[in-house]
Amino acid sequence: MVDGFPYEVPEEYSNMPLLKGRATVDMKVKVKDNPNIQDCVFRIVLDGYNAPVTAGNFVDLVERHFYDGMEIQRGKFYNLYLVIVP
């Protein structure tokens, strides 16, 4: 395990939301246009050790319900692993 935060975040980012560690977010998604499945849950692991500003911004938006009701936009993902557990 990591003991403490491994490095200092630059001063210019000190006023932004920071995640100094890891967090897990479960995102419940309603699936449209698929008769075989209606709902699924994406478990997202945020790595604040390697991306404290990006992960902190994402957590901040989740806590402010920014993504509630938002449609997922399609894109090409090269490192996306999706497991649907019934």
C-alpha positions as CSV (number, residue, x, y, z in Angstrom):
1,M,0.0,0.0,0.0
2,V,1.0,3.6,-0.5
3,D,1.9,5.4,2.7
4,G,0.7,9.0,2.3
5,F,0.5,10.8,-1.0
6,P,3.6,10.1,-3.2
7,Y,4.2,13.6,-4.5
8,E,3.1,17.2,-4.3
9,V,0.4,18.5,-6.6
10,P,1.5,21.7,-8.3
11,E,0.3,24.9,-6.5
12,E,-1.7,26.1,-9.5
13,Y,-4.1,23.1,-8.9
14,S,-4.4,23.5,-5.2
15,N,-7.8,25.3,-5.3
16,M,-9.3,22.5,-7.5
17,P,-11.0,19.4,-6.2
18,L,-8.3,16.7,-5.7
19,L,-8.5,13.0,-5.0
20,K,-5.4,11.9,-3.2
21,G,-6.0,8.1,-3.3
22,R,-8.5,5.8,-5.0
23,A,-12.3,5.9,-5.0
24,T,-15.0,3.7,-6.5
25,V,-18.1,5.0,-8.1
26,D,-21.0,2.8,-9.1
27,M,-22.9,4.3,-12.0
28,K,-26.4,2.9,-12.7
29,V,-27.2,3.1,-16.4
30,K,-30.6,2.6,-18.2
31,V,-30.0,0.8,-21.5
32,K,-32.1,2.0,-24.4
33,D,-33.0,0.0,-27.5
34,N,-31.9,-3.4,-26.2
35,P,-34.8,-5.8,-25.3
36,N,-32.3,-8.1,-23.5
37,I,-31.2,-5.7,-20.7
38,Q,-32.8,-2.6,-19.1
39,D,-30.3,-1.6,-16.4
40,C,-26.7,-2.2,-15.7
41,V,-24.1,-0.8,-13.2
42,F,-20.7,0.4,-14.2
43,R,-18.1,0.2,-11.4
44,I,-15.6,2.9,-12.0
45,V,-12.3,2.9,-10.1
46,L,-10.7,6.4,-9.9
47,D,-7.0,6.6,-9.5
48,G,-6.1,9.7,-7.7
49,Y,-2.5,8.6,-7.2
50,N,-1.8,9.0,-10.9
51,A,-4.4,11.6,-11.8
52,P,-5.5,13.5,-8.7
53,V,-6.9,16.5,-10.5
54,T,-8.9,14.6,-13.1
55,A,-10.2,12.1,-10.5
56,G,-11.0,14.9,-8.1
57,N,-13.0,16.8,-10.8
58,F,-14.9,13.6,-11.6
59,V,-15.8,13.0,-8.0
60,D,-16.8,16.6,-7.5
61,L,-19.2,16.4,-10.5
62,V,-20.6,13.1,-9.3
63,E,-21.3,14.6,-5.8
64,R,-23.0,17.6,-7.5
65,H,-25.2,15.2,-9.5
66,F,-23.9,16.6,-12.8
67,Y,-24.2,13.2,-14.6
68,D,-27.7,12.4,-13.3
69,G,-30.0,11.8,-16.3
70,M,-27.3,12.4,-18.8
71,E,-27.1,10.2,-21.9
72,I,-23.8,8.4,-22.5
73,Q,-22.2,9.6,-25.7
74,R,-20.5,6.9,-27.8
75,G,-16.9,7.0,-28.5
76,K,-14.0,4.7,-29.2
77,F,-12.6,3.3,-26.0
78,Y,-9.4,1.2,-26.2
79,N,-9.0,0.4,-22.5
80,L,-12.7,-0.1,-21.5
81,Y,-13.5,-3.4,-19.8
82,L,-17.2,-4.0,-19.3
83,V,-18.6,-6.8,-17.3
84,I,-22.4,-7.1,-16.8
85,V,-23.3,-9.1,-13.8
86,P,-26.9,-10.3,-13.7
